[in-house]
Amino acid sequence: MATLPLAELPPPLGVSIRDFASISPKERPAVGDKVAKLERKIFPSSESFDYDIELKKKNIGVILAFKEFDSETLIAYLVYQRMKRIVWLHKLCVVESERQKGIGRCLIHALYRQMKSRGGESIQLWVDEHRKPARALYDSCGFQQVELRSDYYAAGRAGLKMQLSIVR
Ligand SMILES: CC(C)(COP(=O)(O)OP(=O)(O)OC[C@H]1O[C@@H](n2cnc3c(N)ncnc32)[C@H](O)[C@@H]1OP(=O)(O)O)[C@@H](O)C(=O)NCCC(=O)NCCS
């Protein structure tokens, strides 16, 4: 299984990373709305989560990226689900204007560090074979393809299963 090549990765300049769990219960609905809004903009409706439901589940986590000194402006998020020692990376999204600045990689690294400290064994995900930037990002983080399923997302849209082992 592949391993993450990076030891430490600070957020890119001007970006602050926060865990959804660290946000006060009062503020959570507004932040959840921002995640849902960004998701609707980036992903087809068939792939959108219902965050009113998802964010209440105990094993779902979200790591957020905001503009530094501007906690109102959400620029990226990563949604994951813990299943015993495996964590599924379900969603990763960076607003278009902030792409290719290292934010996606930084969110994956934040997830990796969290899972390492909690005894996780691997991060797994499915990605649409046509999502080239996402595949390049996962490759650059050390994920390896372990399975290909035709028509996984829709007719003609295969899914690739990728995984990254967490090294102790
Ligand atoms: C995929 C996505 C999250 C990447 O986020 P990002 O912040 O732009 O990625 P990073 O800047 O951290 O890129 C890290 C590495 O990924 C690769 N990469 C990222 N975007 C790339 C692109 N458009 N073309 C080629 N390689 C790319 C590069 O290897 C890059 O490393 P480098 O800059 O040192 O060359 C972003 O493009 C996105 O939100 N896309 C739409 C939603 C999506 O497809 N999500 C994933 C499926 S759930």
Ligand as a Chemical Component Dictionary entry (heavy atoms), coordinates in Angstrom:
data_LIG
# 
_chem_comp.id                   LIG 
_chem_comp.type                 NON-POLYMER 
_chem_comp.pdbx_formal_charge   0 
_chem_comp.three_letter_code    LIG 
# 
loop_
_chem_comp_atom.comp_id 
_chem_comp_atom.atom_id 
_chem_comp_atom.alt_atom_id 
_chem_comp_atom.type_symbol 
_chem_comp_atom.charge 
_chem_comp_atom.model_Cartn_x 
_chem_comp_atom.model_Cartn_y 
_chem_comp_atom.model_Cartn_z 
_chem_comp_atom.pdbx_ordinal 
LIG C1  C1  C 0 -9.032  18.458 -7.040  1  
LIG C2  C2  C 0 -8.879  19.713 -6.215  2  
LIG C3  C3  C 0 -9.462  19.480 -4.812  3  
LIG C4  C4  C 0 -7.370  20.051 -6.100  4  
LIG O1  O1  O 0 -7.186  21.047 -5.115  5  
LIG P1  P1  P 0 -5.952  22.085 -5.191  6  
LIG O2  O2  O 0 -5.928  22.862 -3.938  7  
LIG O3  O3  O 0 -6.032  22.856 -6.460  8  
LIG O4  O4  O 0 -4.697  21.091 -5.268  9  
LIG P2  P2  P 0 -3.212  21.425 -4.782  10 
LIG O5  O5  O 0 -2.872  22.835 -5.138  11 
LIG O6  O6  O 0 -3.064  21.027 -3.355  12 
LIG O7  O7  O 0 -2.372  20.457 -5.724  13 
LIG C5  C5  C 0 -1.497  19.477 -5.226  14 
LIG C6  C6  C 0 -0.973  18.672 -6.401  15 
LIG O8  O8  O 0 -2.050  18.103 -7.139  16 
LIG C7  C7  C 0 -1.762  18.131 -8.543  17 
LIG N1  N1  N 0 -2.760  19.003 -9.205  18 
LIG C8  C8  C 0 -3.729  19.750 -8.610  19 
LIG N2  N2  N 0 -4.488  20.384 -9.537  20 
LIG C9  C9  C 0 -3.962  20.042 -10.736 21 
LIG C10 C10 C 0 -4.309  20.378 -12.078 22 
LIG N3  N3  N 0 -5.335  21.198 -12.383 23 
LIG N4  N4  N 0 -3.571  19.825 -13.077 24 
LIG C11 C11 C 0 -2.538  19.002 -12.812 25 
LIG N5  N5  N 0 -2.158  18.645 -11.549 26 
LIG C12 C12 C 0 -2.865  19.159 -10.536 27 
LIG C13 C13 C 0 -0.353  18.671 -8.668  28 
LIG O9  O9  O 0 0.532   17.564 -8.615  29 
LIG C14 C14 C 0 -0.215  19.495 -7.410  30 
LIG O10 O10 O 0 1.123   19.602 -6.953  31 
LIG P3  P3  P 0 2.095   20.765 -7.498  32 
LIG O11 O11 O 0 1.321   22.036 -7.391  33 
LIG O12 O12 O 0 3.243   20.685 -6.559  34 
LIG O13 O13 O 0 2.379   20.394 -8.900  35 
LIG C15 C15 C 0 -9.599  20.933 -6.899  36 
LIG O14 O14 O 0 -9.169  20.998 -8.242  37 
LIG C16 C16 C 0 -11.117 20.830 -6.899  38 
LIG O15 O15 O 0 -11.764 21.258 -5.939  39 
LIG N6  N6  N 0 -11.710 20.260 -7.973  40 
LIG C17 C17 C 0 -13.174 20.105 -8.112  41 
LIG C18 C18 C 0 -13.744 19.091 -7.144  42 
LIG C19 C19 C 0 -13.087 17.714 -7.248  43 
LIG O16 O16 O 0 -12.812 17.205 -8.317  44 
LIG N7  N7  N 0 -12.840 17.106 -6.051  45 
LIG C20 C20 C 0 -12.221 15.801 -5.947  46 
LIG C21 C21 C 0 -13.200 14.672 -6.050  47 
LIG S1  S1  S 0 -14.251 14.554 -4.622  48 
# 
loop_
_chem_comp_bond.comp_id 
_chem_comp_bond.atom_id_1 
_chem_comp_bond.atom_id_2 
_chem_comp_bond.value_order 
_chem_comp_bond.pdbx_ordinal 
LIG C1  C2  SING 1  
LIG C2  C3  SING 2  
LIG C2  C4  SING 3  
LIG C2  C15 SING 4  
LIG C4  O1  SING 5  
LIG O1  P1  SING 6  
LIG P1  O2  DOUB 7  
LIG P1  O3  SING 8  
LIG P1  O4  SING 9  
LIG O4  P2  SING 10 
LIG P2  O5  DOUB 11 
LIG P2  O6  SING 12 
LIG P2  O7  SING 13 
LIG O7  C5  SING 14 
LIG C5  C6  SING 15 
LIG C6  O8  SING 16 
LIG C6  C14 SING 17 
LIG O8  C7  SING 18 
LIG C7  N1  SING 19 
LIG C7  C13 SING 20 
LIG N1  C8  SING 21 
LIG N1  C12 SING 22 
LIG C8  N2  DOUB 23 
LIG N2  C9  SING 24 
LIG C9  C10 SING 25 
LIG C9  C12 DOUB 26 
LIG C10 N3  SING 27 
LIG C10 N4  DOUB 28 
LIG N4  C11 SING 29 
LIG C11 N5  DOUB 30 
LIG N5  C12 SING 31 
LIG C13 O9  SING 32 
LIG C13 C14 SING 33 
LIG C14 O10 SING 34 
LIG O10 P3  SING 35 
LIG P3  O11 DOUB 36 
LIG P3  O12 SING 37 
LIG P3  O13 SING 38 
LIG C15 O14 SING 39 
LIG C15 C16 SING 40 
LIG C16 O15 DOUB 41 
LIG C16 N6  SING 42 
LIG N6  C17 SING 43 
LIG C17 C18 SING 44 
LIG C18 C19 SING 45 
LIG C19 O16 DOUB 46 
LIG C19 N7  SING 47 
LIG N7  C20 SING 48 
LIG C20 C21 SING 49 
LIG C21 S1  SING 50 
# 
